[in-house]
Amino acid sequence: MAENKMDNRIVFFSSLADVFSRATGLAATVINGTDDRLPDCYAGAEFFSLPLVQSNKICGYIIFDHRAATDNNHRSAAIRLLHFIVSHYSAMEEAEEEGASLARQKSTFYYAQKSPHEIKLVAALRYIDEHLYDELSLESVAAHVCLSANYFSRFFKKRQGVNFKVWVNQKKMQRAGELLGDPANSIDSVARKLQFAQTSYFCRVFRAAHRTTPQSFRERNLWRSSPRIG
């Protein structure tokens, strides 16, 4: 992962070197390397270089040949531009790493505050969301998170405020609404896809959730999404 990030950094700076060259008229290049010494071919006074540092380690250099500079002002402006490019990117990268670190800390704190059974409930809710096209039974989901069906049923209702079956149907009706937005999906096919044996029962559950029939829901949403004239 760290190696891929370093490679991406080199590719990014190579593209910036091209932009720098076009902007200043000075040939610039990026070399990949972890040594604190430049290759001999770039060690001369005619080259200006800046190390590319990641996690306090050198991952390469961005270099330009300043012999083609028209005067000292041109050379100084090019050096300032190069410093800006490298320092600005490094600051952005540090901010990104700090943000990722903070997110990891929050996630760790979040799970540290939860009991083992609450963590299992989170896993169960995720499992339900990922298996809406399957036959989701209380027993199968409880087994997935290694809890007895009776305990899981009580714990689920206490934490979610509704029983397992109502929750699953609510989630399936949300997905049904999404599927009905595609005219290619018939009401029968949506019912079957969500594991309803009878379309009539699917329609009753849908109406209870959306306060309208699947057909009316579809027509209303198609009308809203159709282009208006005038």
Number of C-alpha atoms within 10 A of each C-alpha: 6 9 9 9 11 18 14 12 19 21 14 13 22 17 13 19 22 15 13 21 16 12 11 16 15 21 16 23 19 23 17 16 16 15 13 12 12 17 11 7 7 15 12 11 9 11 14 19 19 15 21 24 16 16 8 7 12 17 21 24 23 21 20 24 18 22 14 14 16 11 10 10 10 15 19 13 13 22 17 10 15 22 13 12 15 17 13 11 14 15 11 11 14 13 12 12 12 12 12 12 12 12 12 12 11 12 11 11 11 11 13 11 10 12 10 10 15 15 15 18 21 14 14 19 15 11 15 19 13 10 12 19 17 11 11 18 14 18 14 12 21 20 14 13 17 12 16 13 16 12 10 23 18 13 17 21 14 11 11 12 11 14 16 20 13 13 17 19 18 17 15 26 24 14 16 21 17 12 18 21 16 12 11 9 14 14 19 15 15 21 23 15 17 20 17 18 12 11 16 12 12 25 20 14 19 23 16 13 16 14 12 14 17 23 12 12 17 20 15 12 14 15 10 10 10 8 8 7 4 3
